[in-house]
């Protein structure tokens, strides 16, 4: 883990400029007692670049936390709708977005499956980073809002390698394996999953494209 973290720190220093808005968002989130589970800086930059590569205008994020990843997404898109279960987390996220000068984000509070059901605008890019057991249901709703060319990124889908354990009873692993079944069977989705190591340990993400 020390080596992974050191390499991540080197890569961020090599390719990213210091950013007071982003570092401030992490500091305020920590001070407010939010769990330290935001994406790493290089993962945030990856999301930002993927939105730009996709030419995405409307972005959906499921799982706001303190708004760190939201800032990365909003800097690349015209509009971001982000969904957060916890009102306190949403309050911190709004503070962080305002401090970063971000004005193109709508933060919706409540259970994501309920909030998703109210959305009707198509999305060009979706980032799913909430409770893993519900990932299949989240992605089903994203697919309802998608169109050919929509890009979907689902975080934490390797589960420290436990996703390969067919005997696991862990709800997060079961949800992830169900997600893979959904993506593999869907006639209009191409997807792959990449495992990663870094400051967040051993995990990975799934990247999907709607045909």
C-alpha positions in Angstrom: 0.0 0.0 0.0 2.9 2.4 0.8 4.3 1.8 -2.7 1.0 2.2 -4.4 0.4 5.5 -2.6 3.9 6.7 -3.4 3.4 6.0 -7.1 0.1 7.7 -7.1 1.6 10.8 -5.4 4.4 10.9 -8.0 1.9 10.5 -10.9 -0.3 13.3 -9.6 2.7 15.6 -9.1 4.0 14.8 -12.6 0.8 15.4 -14.5 -1.5 17.6 -12.4 -1.2 21.2 -11.2 -2.0 22.0 -7.6 -5.7 22.9 -7.3 -6.9 24.8 -4.2 -10.6 24.1 -5.0 -10.1 20.4 -5.2 -7.8 20.1 -2.2 -10.1 22.5 -0.2 -13.0 20.2 -1.0 -11.2 17.2 0.5 -10.2 19.2 3.6 -13.7 20.5 4.2 -15.1 17.0 3.7 -12.7 15.6 6.2 -13.4 18.4 8.7 -17.2 17.6 8.4 -16.5 14.0 9.2 -17.3 12.5 5.8 -15.7 9.2 5.1 -12.4 9.4 3.2 -13.7 7.5 0.1 -13.6 10.1 -2.6 -11.9 9.1 -5.8 -8.1 9.7 -5.9 -6.9 12.8 -7.8 -5.7 10.8 -10.8 -9.0 9.0 -10.9 -10.8 12.3 -10.8 -8.7 13.6 -13.7 -9.6 10.4 -15.6 -13.3 11.1 -15.2 -12.7 14.6 -16.4 -10.9 13.5 -19.5 -13.4 10.8 -20.3 -16.2 13.4 -20.2 -14.2 15.6 -22.6 -13.3 12.6 -24.9 -17.0 11.6 -25.0 -18.1 15.2 -25.8 -20.6 14.8 -23.0 -22.8 17.8 -22.2 -25.2 16.3 -19.6 -23.7 14.2 -16.8 -25.3 12.1 -14.1 -23.5 11.2 -10.9 -24.9 8.7 -8.4 -23.1 9.2 -5.1 -22.0 12.8 -4.5 -20.3 12.4 -1.1 -18.5 15.8 -0.6 -18.6 16.8 -4.3 -14.9 16.1 -5.1 -15.6 14.0 -8.1 -18.5 16.3 -9.0 -16.1 19.2 -9.4 -14.0 17.1 -11.8 -17.1 16.2 -13.8 -18.6 19.7 -13.8 -15.5 21.3 -15.2 -15.8 19.2 -18.3 -19.6 19.2 -18.8 -22.4 21.7 -19.4 -24.6 20.3 -16.6 -24.3 17.7 -13.9 -27.1 16.1 -11.9 -25.7 14.4 -8.8 -27.6 12.2 -6.4 -26.8 11.9 -2.7 -28.6 10.0 0.0 -27.3 11.8 3.1 -28.5 15.4 3.6 -25.3 16.3 5.5 -23.1 15.0 2.7 -25.2 17.0 0.2 -24.8 20.2 2.3 -21.0 19.8 2.4 -21.0 19.1 -1.4 -22.9 22.3 -2.1 -20.4 24.2 0.0 -17.5 22.7 -1.9 -19.1 23.4 -5.3 -19.8 27.0 -4.4 -16.2 27.4 -3.1 -14.9 26.0 -6.4 -17.1 28.4 -8.4 -19.2 25.6 -9.8 -22.7 26.7 -10.9 -23.7 24.0 -13.3 -24.5 21.3 -10.8 -27.9 20.2 -9.4 -27.7 18.2 -6.1 -30.7 16.0 -5.5 -31.1 14.5 -2.0 -32.8 11.1 -1.3 -32.5 7.4 -2.1 -31.0 7.3 -5.5 -33.4 4.7 -6.9 -36.3 7.0 -6.0 -34.6 10.1 -7.4 -33.6 8.3 -10.6 -37.2 7.3 -11.2 -38.1 11.0 -11.5 -35.5 11.9 -14.1 -36.4 12.1 -17.7 -33.6 14.0 -19.4 -31.2 11.9 -21.4 -27.6 11.7 -20.2 -24.4 11.6 -22.2 -22.2 10.3 -19.3 -22.9 8.6 -16.0 -20.6 8.0 -13.0 -22.0 5.4 -10.6 -20.3 5.5 -7.2 -22.8 4.6 -4.5 -23.7 1.5 -2.6 -22.5 -1.5 -4.6 -25.3 -3.9 -3.9 -27.7 -1.7 -5.9 -25.4 -1.1 -8.8 -27.5 -3.3 -11.2 -30.6 -1.2 -10.4 -28.7 2.0 -10.8 -27.3 1.0 -14.1 -30.7 -0.1 -15.3 -32.0 3.4 -14.6 -29.0 4.9 -16.3 -29.6 2.8 -19.4 -33.2 4.1 -19.4 -31.8 7.6 -19.6 -29.1 6.7 -22.1 -28.7 7.0 -25.9 -26.2 5.6 -28.4 -22.9 7.0 -27.3 -23.6 7.3 -23.6 -20.6 6.4 -21.5 -21.0 4.8 -18.1 -18.3 4.4 -15.4 -19.0 2.3 -12.4 -16.5 2.6 -9.6 -15.2 -0.1 -7.1 -16.2 -3.1 -9.2 -13.2 -5.3 -8.3 -13.7 -5.3 -4.5 -10.0 -6.1 -3.7 -10.3 -9.1 -6.0 -13.2 -10.6 -4.2 -15.4 -10.2 -7.2 -13.8 -13.4 -8.7 -15.1 -15.5 -5.7 -18.3 -17.2 -6.9 -18.9 -18.4 -3.3 -19.0 -14.9 -1.8 -22.0 -13.9 0.2 -20.9 -10.3 0.5 -23.7 -8.1 -0.8 -21.3 -5.7 -2.5 -19.7 -8.6 -4.4 -23.0 -10.1 -5.3 -24.3 -6.8 -6.6 -21.1 -6.4 -8.7 -21.4 -9.9 -10.2 -25.1 -9.2 -10.9 -24.0 -6.0 -12.6 -21.6 -7.9 -14.8 -24.4 -10.3 -15.8 -26.6 -7.4 -16.7 -23.9 -5.7 -18.8 -22.9 -8.9 -20.6 -26.4 -9.8 -21.5 -27.5 -6.3 -22.6 -27.7 -6.2 -26.4 -26.8 -2.5 -26.6 -23.8 -2.3 -24.2 -20.1 -2.9 -24.7 -18.2 -3.0 -21.4 -14.9 -3.9 -19.8 -13.5 -3.8 -16.2 -10.0 -2.7 -15.3 -8.5 -3.6 -12.0 -6.3 -0.9 -10.4 -3.9 -0.4 -7.5 -3.1 3.0 -6.0 -3.6 5.1 -2.9 -7.1 3.6 -2.6 -5.7 0.0 -2.6 -6.7 -2.8 -4.9 -9.9 -2.2 -6.8 -11.0 -1.2 -10.2 -13.7 0.3 -12.4 -16.1 -0.7 -15.2 -16.3 1.3 -18.4 -19.4 0.8 -20.6 -20.5 2.3 -23.9 -24.1 2.3 -25.1 -24.2 1.3 -28.8 
